[in-house]
Amino acid sequence: MAVSTAASQNIDSINACLPQTQCTRCGYPTCRDYASAIHLHSVPVNRCPPGGTQALVELAELTGQPCLALDSDYGTLEHPTIVVIDESSCIGCTLCIQACPVDAVVGGPKLMHTILASECSGCDLCLPACPVDCIDIEFPAITGPPSDTPWSGFTRTQA
């Protein structure tokens, strides 16, 4: 299905309000897919926990939809996370690489894997993929001014 230039620009604007974690918590495989659904008015704007209140407000203003509280069916506002691999326990199965939507996991088959912290979005999709449970969640220190969005201390790449 061809998308008009105006529609594409609107989807781009909506997508820019989202944190680009590709966490799938909204029910869509990518932030852009969620942005497309918002553009088509098929879903409300309150399904993005990583975006926090800031994204809810921005999306409501941009789309003209009401600014609703985060839909708890899709998660809660929480402290951002990154994940780390216990490299001594990693068996090199590559399942975490396949699960990572932002290519933050590096390694090869039957070789040790590691997480590129600067690329990790904290979506935690790699956790259930690991057959030896060698992936742990970390809560990094947040820098910058306080904000009501838990991801505000992260760069767009990290968030």
MODELLER restraints for C-alpha pairs under 7 A, 6 or more apart:
rsr = mdl.restraints
at = mdl.atoms
rsr.add(forms.Gaussian(group=physical.xy_distance, feature=features.Distance(at['CA:11:A'], at['CA:35:A']), mean=5.64, stdev=0.5))
rsr.add(forms.Gaussian(group=physical.xy_distance, feature=features.Distance(at['CA:11:A'], at['CA:36:A']), mean=5.61, stdev=0.5))
rsr.add(forms.Gaussian(group=physical.xy_distance, feature=features.Distance(at['CA:11:A'], at['CA:39:A']), mean=6.08, stdev=0.5))
rsr.add(forms.Gaussian(group=physical.xy_distance, feature=features.Distance(at['CA:14:A'], at['CA:35:A']), mean=5.47, stdev=0.5))
rsr.add(forms.Gaussian(group=physical.xy_distance, feature=features.Distance(at['CA:14:A'], at['CA:59:A']), mean=6.53, stdev=0.5))
rsr.add(forms.Gaussian(group=physical.xy_distance, feature=features.Distance(at['CA:15:A'], at['CA:31:A']), mean=6.38, stdev=0.5))
rsr.add(forms.Gaussian(group=physical.xy_distance, feature=features.Distance(at['CA:15:A'], at['CA:32:A']), mean=5.49, stdev=0.5))
rsr.add(forms.Gaussian(group=physical.xy_distance, feature=features.Distance(at['CA:15:A'], at['CA:35:A']), mean=5.17, stdev=0.5))
rsr.add(forms.Gaussian(group=physical.xy_distance, feature=features.Distance(at['CA:17:A'], at['CA:55:A']), mean=5.75, stdev=0.5))
rsr.add(forms.Gaussian(group=physical.xy_distance, feature=features.Distance(at['CA:17:A'], at['CA:58:A']), mean=6.50, stdev=0.5))
rsr.add(forms.Gaussian(group=physical.xy_distance, feature=features.Distance(at['CA:17:A'], at['CA:59:A']), mean=6.54, stdev=0.5))
rsr.add(forms.Gaussian(group=physical.xy_distance, feature=features.Distance(at['CA:18:A'], at['CA:31:A']), mean=6.57, stdev=0.5))
rsr.add(forms.Gaussian(group=physical.xy_distance, feature=features.Distance(at['CA:18:A'], at['CA:51:A']), mean=5.96, stdev=0.5))
rsr.add(forms.Gaussian(group=physical.xy_distance, feature=features.Distance(at['CA:18:A'], at['CA:55:A']), mean=6.27, stdev=0.5))
rsr.add(forms.Gaussian(group=physical.xy_distance, feature=features.Distance(at['CA:19:A'], at['CA:50:A']), mean=6.59, stdev=0.5))
rsr.add(forms.Gaussian(group=physical.xy_distance, feature=features.Distance(at['CA:19:A'], at['CA:51:A']), mean=5.48, stdev=0.5))
rsr.add(forms.Gaussian(group=physical.xy_distance, feature=features.Distance(at['CA:19:A'], at['CA:156:A']), mean=6.56, stdev=0.5))
rsr.add(forms.Gaussian(group=physical.xy_distance, feature=features.Distance(at['CA:19:A'], at['CA:159:A']), mean=5.77, stdev=0.5))
rsr.add(forms.Gaussian(group=physical.xy_distance, feature=features.Distance(at['CA:20:A'], at['CA:31:A']), mean=5.76, stdev=0.5))
rsr.add(forms.Gaussian(group=physical.xy_distance, feature=features.Distance(at['CA:20:A'], at['CA:159:A']), mean=6.55, stdev=0.5))
rsr.add(forms.Gaussian(group=physical.xy_distance, feature=features.Distance(at['CA:21:A'], at['CA:121:A']), mean=4.92, stdev=0.5))
rsr.add(forms.Gaussian(group=physical.xy_distance, feature=features.Distance(at['CA:21:A'], at['CA:123:A']), mean=6.25, stdev=0.5))
rsr.add(forms.Gaussian(group=physical.xy_distance, feature=features.Distance(at['CA:21:A'], at['CA:159:A']), mean=5.73, stdev=0.5))
rsr.add(forms.Gaussian(group=physical.xy_distance, feature=features.Distance(at['CA:22:A'], at['CA:29:A']), mean=6.68, stdev=0.5))
rsr.add(forms.Gaussian(group=physical.xy_distance, feature=features.Distance(at['CA:22:A'], at['CA:30:A']), mean=4.81, stdev=0.5))
rsr.add(forms.Gaussian(group=physical.xy_distance, feature=features.Distance(at['CA:22:A'], at['CA:31:A']), mean=5.56, stdev=0.5))
rsr.add(forms.Gaussian(group=physical.xy_distance, feature=features.Distance(at['CA:22:A'], at['CA:101:A']), mean=6.05, stdev=0.5))
rsr.add(forms.Gaussian(group=physical.xy_distance, feature=features.Distance(at['CA:23:A'], at['CA:123:A']), mean=4.57, stdev=0.5))
rsr.add(forms.Gaussian(group=physical.xy_distance, feature=features.Distance(at['CA:24:A'], at['CA:30:A']), mean=6.37, stdev=0.5))
rsr.add(forms.Gaussian(group=physical.xy_distance, feature=features.Distance(at['CA:25:A'], at['CA:48:A']), mean=6.86, stdev=0.5))
rsr.add(forms.Gaussian(group=physical.xy_distance, feature=features.Distance(at['CA:25:A'], at['CA:74:A']), mean=5.63, stdev=0.5))
rsr.add(forms.Gaussian(group=physical.xy_distance, feature=features.Distance(at['CA:25:A'], at['CA:75:A']), mean=6.99, stdev=0.5))
rsr.add(forms.Gaussian(group=physical.xy_distance, feature=features.Distance(at['CA:26:A'], at['CA:47:A']), mean=4.94, stdev=0.5))
rsr.add(forms.Gaussian(group=physical.xy_distance, feature=features.Distance(at['CA:26:A'], at['CA:48:A']), mean=5.68, stdev=0.5))
rsr.add(forms.Gaussian(group=physical.xy_distance, feature=features.Distance(at['CA:26:A'], at['CA:74:A']), mean=5.87, stdev=0.5))
rsr.add(forms.Gaussian(group=physical.xy_distance, feature=features.Distance(at['CA:28:A'], at['CA:34:A']), mean=5.61, stdev=0.5))
rsr.add(forms.Gaussian(group=physical.xy_distance, feature=features.Distance(at['CA:37:A'], at['CA:43:A']), mean=6.03, stdev=0.5))
rsr.add(forms.Gaussian(group=physical.xy_distance, feature=features.Distance(at['CA:38:A'], at['CA:44:A']), mean=6.43, stdev=0.5))
rsr.add(forms.Gaussian(group=physical.xy_distance, feature=features.Distance(at['CA:38:A'], at['CA:45:A']), mean=6.53, stdev=0.5))
rsr.add(forms.Gaussian(group=physical.xy_distance, feature=features.Distance(at['CA:45:A'], at['CA:56:A']), mean=6.36, stdev=0.5))
rsr.add(forms.Gaussian(group=physical.xy_distance, feature=features.Distance(at['CA:45:A'], at['CA:59:A']), mean=6.12, stdev=0.5))
rsr.add(forms.Gaussian(group=physical.xy_distance, feature=features.Distance(at['CA:45:A'], at['CA:60:A']), mean=6.55, stdev=0.5))
rsr.add(forms.Gaussian(group=physical.xy_distance, feature=features.Distance(at['CA:46:A'], at['CA:56:A']), mean=5.88, stdev=0.5))
rsr.add(forms.Gaussian(group=physical.xy_distance, feature=features.Distance(at['CA:46:A'], at['CA:68:A']), mean=6.23, stdev=0.5))
rsr.add(forms.Gaussian(group=physical.xy_distance, feature=features.Distance(at['CA:46:A'], at['CA:69:A']), mean=6.48, stdev=0.5))
rsr.add(forms.Gaussian(group=physical.xy_distance, feature=features.Distance(at['CA:46:A'], at['CA:70:A']), mean=4.81, stdev=0.5))
rsr.add(forms.Gaussian(group=physical.xy_distance, feature=features.Distance(at['CA:46:A'], at['CA:71:A']), mean=5.69, stdev=0.5))
rsr.add(forms.Gaussian(group=physical.xy_distance, feature=features.Distance(at['CA:47:A'], at['CA:70:A']), mean=6.15, stdev=0.5))
rsr.add(forms.Gaussian(group=physical.xy_distance, feature=features.Distance(at['CA:47:A'], at['CA:71:A']), mean=5.72, stdev=0.5))
rsr.add(forms.Gaussian(group=physical.xy_distance, feature=features.Distance(at['CA:47:A'], at['CA:74:A']), mean=5.69, stdev=0.5))
rsr.add(forms.Gaussian(group=physical.xy_distance, feature=features.Distance(at['CA:49:A'], at['CA:70:A']), mean=6.91, stdev=0.5))
rsr.add(forms.Gaussian(group=physical.xy_distance, feature=features.Distance(at['CA:49:A'], at['CA:75:A']), mean=5.78, stdev=0.5))
rsr.add(forms.Gaussian(group=physical.xy_distance, feature=features.Distance(at['CA:49:A'], at['CA:76:A']), mean=5.66, stdev=0.5))
rsr.add(forms.Gaussian(group=physical.xy_distance, feature=features.Distance(at['CA:49:A'], at['CA:77:A']), mean=5.34, stdev=0.5))
rsr.add(forms.Gaussian(group=physical.xy_distance, feature=features.Distance(at['CA:50:A'], at['CA:77:A']), mean=6.85, stdev=0.5))
rsr.add(forms.Gaussian(group=physical.xy_distance, feature=features.Distance(at['CA:50:A'], at['CA:151:A']), mean=6.54, stdev=0.5))
rsr.add(forms.Gaussian(group=physical.xy_distance, feature=features.Distance(at['CA:51:A'], at['CA:149:A']), mean=6.58, stdev=0.5))
rsr.add(forms.Gaussian(group=physical.xy_distance, feature=features.Distance(at['CA:51:A'], at['CA:151:A']), mean=6.97, stdev=0.5))
rsr.add(forms.Gaussian(group=physical.xy_distance, feature=features.Distance(at['CA:52:A'], at['CA:77:A']), mean=6.12, stdev=0.5))
rsr.add(forms.Gaussian(group=physical.xy_distance, feature=features.Distance(at['CA:52:A'], at['CA:149:A']), mean=4.43, stdev=0.5))
rsr.add(forms.Gaussian(group=physical.xy_distance, feature=features.Distance(at['CA:52:A'], at['CA:150:A']), mean=6.36, stdev=0.5))
rsr.add(forms.Gaussian(group=physical.xy_distance, feature=features.Distance(at['CA:53:A'], at['CA:148:A']), mean=6.34, stdev=0.5))
rsr.add(forms.Gaussian(group=physical.xy_distance, feature=features.Distance(at['CA:53:A'], at['CA:149:A']), mean=5.67, stdev=0.5))
rsr.add(forms.Gaussian(group=physical.xy_distance, feature=features.Distance(at['CA:54:A'], at['CA:149:A']), mean=5.92, stdev=0.5))
rsr.add(forms.Gaussian(group=physical.xy_distance, feature=features.Distance(at['CA:56:A'], at['CA:67:A']), mean=6.40, stdev=0.5))
rsr.add(forms.Gaussian(group=physical.xy_distance, feature=features.Distance(at['CA:57:A'], at['CA:67:A']), mean=5.98, stdev=0.5))
rsr.add(forms.Gaussian(group=physical.xy_distance, feature=features.Distance(at['CA:60:A'], at['CA:66:A']), mean=5.73, stdev=0.5))
rsr.add(forms.Gaussian(group=physical.xy_distance, feature=features.Distance(at['CA:60:A'], at['CA:67:A']), mean=5.11, stdev=0.5))
rsr.add(forms.Gaussian(group=physical.xy_distance, feature=features.Distance(at['CA:78:A'], at['CA:150:A']), mean=6.37, stdev=0.5))
rsr.add(forms.Gaussian(group=physical.xy_distance, feature=features.Distance(at['CA:79:A'], at['CA:150:A']), mean=5.47, stdev=0.5))
rsr.add(forms.Gaussian(group=physical.xy_distance, feature=features.Distance(at['CA:80:A'], at['CA:122:A']), mean=6.57, stdev=0.5))
rsr.add(forms.Gaussian(group=physical.xy_distance, feature=features.Distance(at['CA:80:A'], at['CA:139:A']), mean=6.50, stdev=0.5))
rsr.add(forms.Gaussian(group=physical.xy_distance, feature=features.Distance(at['CA:80:A'], at['CA:150:A']), mean=6.08, stdev=0.5))
rsr.add(forms.Gaussian(group=physical.xy_distance, feature=features.Distance(at['CA:80:A'], at['CA:151:A']), mean=5.95, stdev=0.5))
rsr.add(forms.Gaussian(group=physical.xy_distance, feature=features.Distance(at['CA:81:A'], at['CA:122:A']), mean=4.77, stdev=0.5))
rsr.add(forms.Gaussian(group=physical.xy_distance, feature=features.Distance(at['CA:81:A'], at['CA:137:A']), mean=6.34, stdev=0.5))
rsr.add(forms.Gaussian(group=physical.xy_distance, feature=features.Distance(at['CA:81:A'], at['CA:138:A']), mean=5.60, stdev=0.5))
rsr.add(forms.Gaussian(group=physical.xy_distance, feature=features.Distance(at['CA:81:A'], at['CA:139:A']), mean=4.84, stdev=0.5))
rsr.add(forms.Gaussian(group=physical.xy_distance, feature=features.Distance(at['CA:81:A'], at['CA:140:A']), mean=6.57, stdev=0.5))
rsr.add(forms.Gaussian(group=physical.xy_distance, feature=features.Distance(at['CA:82:A'], at['CA:117:A']), mean=6.82, stdev=0.5))
rsr.add(forms.Gaussian(group=physical.xy_distance, feature=features.Distance(at['CA:82:A'], at['CA:120:A']), mean=5.99, stdev=0.5))
rsr.add(forms.Gaussian(group=physical.xy_distance, feature=features.Distance(at['CA:82:A'], at['CA:121:A']), mean=6.64, stdev=0.5))
rsr.add(forms.Gaussian(group=physical.xy_distance, feature=features.Distance(at['CA:82:A'], at['CA:122:A']), mean=4.34, stdev=0.5))
rsr.add(forms.Gaussian(group=physical.xy_distance, feature=features.Distance(at['CA:82:A'], at['CA:137:A']), mean=5.94, stdev=0.5))
rsr.add(forms.Gaussian(group=physical.xy_distance, feature=features.Distance(at['CA:82:A'], at['CA:138:A']), mean=5.39, stdev=0.5))
rsr.add(forms.Gaussian(group=physical.xy_distance, feature=features.Distance(at['CA:82:A'], at['CA:139:A']), mean=6.51, stdev=0.5))
rsr.add(forms.Gaussian(group=physical.xy_distance, feature=features.Distance(at['CA:83:A'], at['CA:122:A']), mean=6.45, stdev=0.5))
rsr.add(forms.Gaussian(group=physical.xy_distance, feature=features.Distance(at['CA:83:A'], at['CA:124:A']), mean=6.95, stdev=0.5))
rsr.add(forms.Gaussian(group=physical.xy_distance, feature=features.Distance(at['CA:83:A'], at['CA:135:A']), mean=6.55, stdev=0.5))
rsr.add(forms.Gaussian(group=physical.xy_distance, feature=features.Distance(at['CA:83:A'], at['CA:136:A']), mean=5.50, stdev=0.5))
rsr.add(forms.Gaussian(group=physical.xy_distance, feature=features.Distance(at['CA:83:A'], at['CA:137:A']), mean=4.52, stdev=0.5))
rsr.add(forms.Gaussian(group=physical.xy_distance, feature=features.Distance(at['CA:83:A'], at['CA:138:A']), mean=5.69, stdev=0.5))
rsr.add(forms.Gaussian(group=physical.xy_distance, feature=features.Distance(at['CA:84:A'], at['CA:115:A']), mean=5.86, stdev=0.5))
rsr.add(forms.Gaussian(group=physical.xy_distance, feature=features.Distance(at['CA:84:A'], at['CA:135:A']), mean=5.61, stdev=0.5))
rsr.add(forms.Gaussian(group=physical.xy_distance, feature=features.Distance(at['CA:84:A'], at['CA:136:A']), mean=5.40, stdev=0.5))
rsr.add(forms.Gaussian(group=physical.xy_distance, feature=features.Distance(at['CA:84:A'], at['CA:137:A']), mean=6.49, stdev=0.5))
rsr.add(forms.Gaussian(group=physical.xy_distance, feature=features.Distance(at['CA:85:A'], at['CA:114:A']), mean=5.75, stdev=0.5))
rsr.add(forms.Gaussian(group=physical.xy_distance, feature=features.Distance(at['CA:85:A'], at['CA:115:A']), mean=6.57, stdev=0.5))
rsr.add(forms.Gaussian(group=physical.xy_distance, feature=features.Distance(at['CA:85:A'], at['CA:134:A']), mean=5.66, stdev=0.5))
rsr.add(forms.Gaussian(group=physical.xy_distance, feature=features.Distance(at['CA:85:A'], at['CA:135:A']), mean=4.44, stdev=0.5))
rsr.add(forms.Gaussian(group=physical.xy_distance, feature=features.Distance(at['CA:85:A'], at['CA:136:A']), mean=6.39, stdev=0.5))
rsr.add(forms.Gaussian(group=physical.xy_distance, feature=features.Distance(at['CA:86:A'], at['CA:134:A']), mean=5.14, stdev=0.5))
rsr.add(forms.Gaussian(group=physical.xy_distance, feature=features.Distance(at['CA:86:A'], at['CA:135:A']), mean=6.21, stdev=0.5))
rsr.add(forms.Gaussian(group=physical.xy_distance, feature=features.Distance(at['CA:87:A'], at['CA:112:A']), mean=5.94, stdev=0.5))
rsr.add(forms.Gaussian(group=physical.xy_distance, feature=features.Distance(at['CA:87:A'], at['CA:113:A']), mean=6.50, stdev=0.5))
rsr.add(forms.Gaussian(group=physical.xy_distance, feature=features.Distance(at['CA:87:A'], at['CA:114:A']), mean=6.74, stdev=0.5))
rsr.add(forms.Gaussian(group=physical.xy_distance, feature=features.Distance(at['CA:89:A'], at['CA:134:A']), mean=5.90, stdev=0.5))
rsr.add(forms.Gaussian(group=physical.xy_distance, feature=features.Distance(at['CA:90:A'], at['CA:112:A']), mean=5.61, stdev=0.5))
rsr.add(forms.Gaussian(group=physical.xy_distance, feature=features.Distance(at['CA:90:A'], at['CA:113:A']), mean=6.63, stdev=0.5))
rsr.add(forms.Gaussian(group=physical.xy_distance, feature=features.Distance(at['CA:90:A'], at['CA:134:A']), mean=6.18, stdev=0.5))
rsr.add(forms.Gaussian(group=physical.xy_distance, feature=features.Distance(at['CA:91:A'], at['CA:110:A']), mean=5.92, stdev=0.5))
rsr.add(forms.Gaussian(group=physical.xy_distance, feature=features.Distance(at['CA:91:A'], at['CA:111:A']), mean=6.71, stdev=0.5))
rsr.add(forms.Gaussian(group=physical.xy_distance, feature=features.Distance(at['CA:91:A'], at['CA:112:A']), mean=6.49, stdev=0.5))
rsr.add(forms.Gaussian(group=physical.xy_distance, feature=features.Distance(at['CA:92:A'], at['CA:108:A']), mean=6.43, stdev=0.5))
rsr.add(forms.Gaussian(group=physical.xy_distance, feature=features.Distance(at['CA:92:A'], at['CA:109:A']), mean=5.15, stdev=0.5))
rsr.add(forms.Gaussian(group=physical.xy_distance, feature=features.Distance(at['CA:92:A'], at['CA:110:A']), mean=3.97, stdev=0.5))
rsr.add(forms.Gaussian(group=physical.xy_distance, feature=features.Distance(at['CA:92:A'], at['CA:111:A']), mean=4.55, stdev=0.5))
rsr.add(forms.Gaussian(group=physical.xy_distance, feature=features.Distance(at['CA:92:A'], at['CA:112:A']), mean=5.23, stdev=0.5))
rsr.add(forms.Gaussian(group=physical.xy_distance, feature=features.Distance(at['CA:92:A'], at['CA:113:A']), mean=6.22, stdev=0.5))
rsr.add(forms.Gaussian(group=physical.xy_distance, feature=features.Distance(at['CA:93:A'], at['CA:109:A']), mean=5.86, stdev=0.5))
rsr.add(forms.Gaussian(group=physical.xy_distance, feature=features.Distance(at['CA:93:A'], at['CA:110:A']), mean=5.98, stdev=0.5))
rsr.add(forms.Gaussian(group=physical.xy_distance, feature=features.Distance(at['CA:94:A'], at['CA:108:A']), mean=6.80, stdev=0.5))
rsr.add(forms.Gaussian(group=physical.xy_distance, feature=features.Distance(at['CA:94:A'], at['CA:109:A']), mean=5.96, stdev=0.5))
rsr.add(forms.Gaussian(group=physical.xy_distance, feature=features.Distance(at['CA:95:A'], at['CA:129:A']), mean=5.71, stdev=0.5))
rsr.add(forms.Gaussian(group=physical.xy_distance, feature=features.Distance(at['CA:95:A'], at['CA:130:A']), mean=6.36, stdev=0.5))
rsr.add(forms.Gaussian(group=physical.xy_distance, feature=features.Distance(at['CA:96:A'], at['CA:105:A']), mean=7.00, stdev=0.5))
rsr.add(forms.Gaussian(group=physical.xy_distance, feature=features.Distance(at['CA:96:A'], at['CA:126:A']), mean=4.70, stdev=0.5))
rsr.add(forms.Gaussian(group=physical.xy_distance, feature=features.Distance(at['CA:96:A'], at['CA:129:A']), mean=5.70, stdev=0.5))
rsr.add(forms.Gaussian(group=physical.xy_distance, feature=features.Distance(at['CA:96:A'], at['CA:130:A']), mean=6.11, stdev=0.5))
rsr.add(forms.Gaussian(group=physical.xy_distance, feature=features.Distance(at['CA:97:A'], at['CA:103:A']), mean=6.92, stdev=0.5))
rsr.add(forms.Gaussian(group=physical.xy_distance, feature=features.Distance(at['CA:97:A'], at['CA:105:A']), mean=5.34, stdev=0.5))
rsr.add(forms.Gaussian(group=physical.xy_distance, feature=features.Distance(at['CA:97:A'], at['CA:106:A']), mean=6.90, stdev=0.5))
rsr.add(forms.Gaussian(group=physical.xy_distance, feature=features.Distance(at['CA:99:A'], at['CA:125:A']), mean=6.03, stdev=0.5))
rsr.add(forms.Gaussian(group=physical.xy_distance, feature=features.Distance(at['CA:99:A'], at['CA:126:A']), mean=5.35, stdev=0.5))
rsr.add(forms.Gaussian(group=physical.xy_distance, feature=features.Distance(at['CA:99:A'], at['CA:129:A']), mean=6.76, stdev=0.5))
rsr.add(forms.Gaussian(group=physical.xy_distance, feature=features.Distance(at['CA:100:A'], at['CA:125:A']), mean=6.36, stdev=0.5))
rsr.add(forms.Gaussian(group=physical.xy_distance, feature=features.Distance(at['CA:100:A'], at['CA:126:A']), mean=5.93, stdev=0.5))
rsr.add(forms.Gaussian(group=physical.xy_distance, feature=features.Distance(at['CA:104:A'], at['CA:115:A']), mean=5.58, stdev=0.5))
rsr.add(forms.Gaussian(group=physical.xy_distance, feature=features.Distance(at['CA:104:A'], at['CA:116:A']), mean=5.11, stdev=0.5))
rsr.add(forms.Gaussian(group=physical.xy_distance, feature=features.Distance(at['CA:104:A'], at['CA:119:A']), mean=5.07, stdev=0.5))
rsr.add(forms.Gaussian(group=physical.xy_distance, feature=features.Distance(at['CA:104:A'], at['CA:120:A']), mean=5.17, stdev=0.5))
rsr.add(forms.Gaussian(group=physical.xy_distance, feature=features.Distance(at['CA:105:A'], at['CA:113:A']), mean=6.72, stdev=0.5))
rsr.add(forms.Gaussian(group=physical.xy_distance, feature=features.Distance(at['CA:105:A'], at['CA:114:A']), mean=5.70, stdev=0.5))
rsr.add(forms.Gaussian(group=physical.xy_distance, feature=features.Distance(at['CA:105:A'], at['CA:115:A']), mean=4.54, stdev=0.5))
rsr.add(forms.Gaussian(group=physical.xy_distance, feature=features.Distance(at['CA:105:A'], at['CA:116:A']), mean=6.19, stdev=0.5))
rsr.add(forms.Gaussian(group=physical.xy_distance, feature=features.Distance(at['CA:106:A'], at['CA:113:A']), mean=5.51, stdev=0.5))
rsr.add(forms.Gaussian(group=physical.xy_distance, feature=features.Distance(at['CA:106:A'], at['CA:114:A']), mean=5.53, stdev=0.5))
rsr.add(forms.Gaussian(group=physical.xy_distance, feature=features.Distance(at['CA:106:A'], at['CA:115:A']), mean=6.38, stdev=0.5))
rsr.add(forms.Gaussian(group=physical.xy_distance, feature=features.Distance(at['CA:107:A'], at['CA:113:A']), mean=4.25, stdev=0.5))
rsr.add(forms.Gaussian(group=physical.xy_distance, feature=features.Distance(at['CA:107:A'], at['CA:114:A']), mean=6.55, stdev=0.5))
rsr.add(forms.Gaussian(group=physical.xy_distance, feature=features.Distance(at['CA:118:A'], at['CA:158:A']), mean=5.59, stdev=0.5))
rsr.add(forms.Gaussian(group=physical.xy_distance, feature=features.Distance(at['CA:119:A'], at['CA:157:A']), mean=6.07, stdev=0.5))
rsr.add(forms.Gaussian(group=physical.xy_distance, feature=features.Distance(at['CA:119:A'], at['CA:158:A']), mean=5.38, stdev=0.5))
rsr.add(forms.Gaussian(group=physical.xy_distance, feature=features.Distance(at['CA:120:A'], at['CA:158:A']), mean=5.81, stdev=0.5))
rsr.add(forms.Gaussian(group=physical.xy_distance, feature=features.Distance(at['CA:121:A'], at['CA:158:A']), mean=5.29, stdev=0.5))
rsr.add(forms.Gaussian(group=physical.xy_distance, feature=features.Distance(at['CA:121:A'], at['CA:159:A']), mean=4.92, stdev=0.5))
rsr.add(forms.Gaussian(group=physical.xy_distance, feature=features.Distance(at['CA:127:A'], at['CA:135:A']), mean=5.95, stdev=0.5))
rsr.add(forms.Gaussian(group=physical.xy_distance, feature=features.Distance(at['CA:142:A'], at['CA:153:A']), mean=4.97, stdev=0.5))
rsr.add(forms.Gaussian(group=physical.xy_distance, feature=features.Distance(at['CA:143:A'], at['CA:153:A']), mean=4.96, stdev=0.5))
rsr.add(forms.Gaussian(group=physical.xy_distance, feature=features.Distance(at['CA:144:A'], at['CA:153:A']), mean=5.50, stdev=0.5))
rsr.add(forms.Gaussian(group=physical.xy_distance, feature=features.Distance(at['CA:151:A'], at['CA:159:A']), mean=6.24, stdev=0.5))
